[in-house]
Amino acid sequence: YSHELPQYGIKVGLTNYAAAYCTGLLLARRLLQRLGLDSLYSGATEVTGDEYNVEPVDNGPGAFRCYLDVGLARTTTGARVFGAMKGAVDGGLNVPHSIKRFPGYDAESKKFNAEVHRAHIFGLHVAEYMRNLEQEDEDSFKRQFGKYIKLGVNADAIETTYKKAHEAIRADPSHKKKEASKDKVKQKRWNKRKLTLAERKNRIKQKKESYIKKLKAQAEA
């Protein structure tokens, strides 16, 4: 799914927390669309970073319930796998979870700052890092964010980029098939091409002439 994000305007930073959120959102909206539940379960249309749980509708099918399987992914607080889960939950899926692994949760005070989480969802932590690095070490900034610079993505544009991506995903989460290439691919031949009758006759003629010349040369020697 994350490789599809460029279709929604996210050209760079496909491995950060904000992109993981978008991936989860895309997964949820596409799945619910296929099940015909997307209009019943729209999820959290306003992204605040706060805790959200899907409520079942009255007199209708229940919310699609699923569970997070982290596999070998890192499970420390703020890990991207939880960003993907948050995107899926905000997208309308019923995933049992806790806020304790989201950015903004303080284990010592046991308090959760939703604003910090929202900042990660919209890539504001990346934008802040970009600004600081550009001021402190321009060479490192150019190396680290070379692709951003090339595509004209600056720190001020990051939040808007993700907001537009969320809107685009909700507008059309369906899978886009790649268009078949119109350019004809020249196939490689691993066997020799068969000669035509004229080519075979010409080849025999050349061999005969070569053999006669060889005999004459030996006779004259």
N, C-alpha and C positions, 0 to 999 in steps of 0.2 A: 504493500500500500504506500509506503513512504516514497517509493520511486515514482508514484503518480502525482506527488505534490506539485511538481513544476507546472502541471496542467491547471493548478489552482493558484498560480502566481508565486509560489515559493520556489525560487530558482537555486537558492543556496542555503546552507545551514540545515541540511536534511537529517542531521543526527543529534540535534539539540533537544531540549525539553519541549520547547514550543512546537517543533516539528513532530515530536512524539505525540503531543496532544492532538494535533491536526490528524495524524494517522489514526488515532483512536476514534476521533470524531467521524472520519471518513468511513471507517469500518462499521461503526454503529449505524450511521445513516444509510449506508448501502445495504446492510443486513436487514434493517427494518423496512426498507423500500421493497426488497425482494419478498419479505413476508407480508407485505401489505399493511404494516403497522406504523409506517412513518408519519401518517397524519394523526394517529391516535397518541403516539409517544414522540413528541418533538424534543423532549429533554430540556436542558437549561439554555434557552435562546440568548439570555444575557449572561455573559461570562464574567463572574465576579471572583472566581477562585475559591469561593466558600464551599462548604459541604453541601452536596445535593444528592438526593436519592429519588429515584423514579417512583411515583405513586401509581398504582393500578387504576384504570378508568372504571367507572361504574357501568354495569351492564355491557361489558365488552371483554375481549380477550385480555389476559393478564400481561404484564410487562415481560419482555424476553429476559429470562434470568440466565446468567452465565458466571463463570468463576475465572479468576485470574490465575494463570499458570505461569510462574516466572521462569521456570526452567533453570538455565544457568546464568540468567541475568542478575546484575547487582541489585540488592534490595536495601541499600542504605537510603536514608532519608533524602529525598530529592532526586532519586534515580529516575531515568527516563521511562522505565517500564511503568512507573506510577503516573507519569504524564500521559502515556497512552491509555492507561486505565481511566484516568480522569476525563479524557476526551471521549471515551466510550460511554462513560456514565452521563456526562453532559449531553451526549448524543442520543440518549434515550434508552440505554441498556441497564438492566438491573444487575449490578455487580456488587456483591457484599464487600465492603471495604472500610478502612479507618483513615482518618485524616493524619494519623501519626507519621506517615511516610511522605507526606507532601511537603514541598518547600514552604517554610513559614511556620512549621511546628517546632516549638521549643521543648525538648525533653525535660529540661530542668524545671521550668515554670509550668509545664503541661498546658501551655496556651498556644493557640493557632492564630497566626496573622494571615488572613485571607488576601490582603493586599500584596504581600510578598509572593504568595502563590500566583496571584493574577499577573504579577510582573513577569514571572517565569513563563506563564502560558503565552504571553504576548512578546516574549523575547526581549523584555526591557533590561534584563540582566546582561544580555549580550550587547545591547546598545550602549549600556553604561561602560562596559569593559572596552568597547570600541573607542569611545570618547577618551577614556583615561589612557589607553595605550597609544592613541594617536598623539596625545599631548606629551607623553613621557618618552616614547621611543617610536619615532615615525617609521624607521626601517623595519622594526618588528611588526608594526601595524600593517605595513604594505605586504610583508611576507605572509602574515597570518590571515589577513582579510583581502588578499589579492583578488579573489573571485568576486567578493562583494564590490570592490572598487571597479572591477571590469564591467560588472552588470549595473553599476550605478546605484547600488543599494547602500545608503548611508545610515547612520545611527538613527536619525530622525524619521526614517521611512519604515523602520522595522515593525513598529506596532501597527501601523496602517496596513502593511503587507499581510500580517496575520489576521487582522480583522476582516479584510477582504477575502482572504482564503476561507475563513469560517463561513462567511456568507455564500461563497461560491460552492463550497462543499454541501451546504444545506440546500442550495438551489438545485444542484444536480450531482448526486453522489454516485451515479451509475458508472460502470466500468466503460472506458473508451477503448474500443479496439483500434489497434494500430493499422493505418492504411498500408495496403500492400505497395511495395516499391514498384514504380512504373518502369524503372530501368531494368532491362533484361540482363540477367547474370549469365556471363559466358561460362558454360560448363566445361570442366576439364575432361580431356579424354585420356584414359589410362592405357588404352590399346591403340595400335596404329590404325590410321584410316585406310580402308580398302582402296586399292588403286582401280581406276577405270580401265576398260579394255585397251584404249589408246595409250594410256600410261604404262600398262604392262608390256605392250608391244614395243614401245619406245625404250623401255628399260632393257628388254631382251636384245634389241638392236645395238644399244650402247655396250652391253656386255660382250656381244659378238665382236664388235669393232675393236674393243679393248683387248680381247683375246688374240685376234689376228695380228694386231700391232705388236703384241708381246712375242708371238711366234716369229714374226719377221725380224724383230730385234735379236732374238736368240740365234736365228739362222745367219745373220750378218756378223755376229760376234766371232 
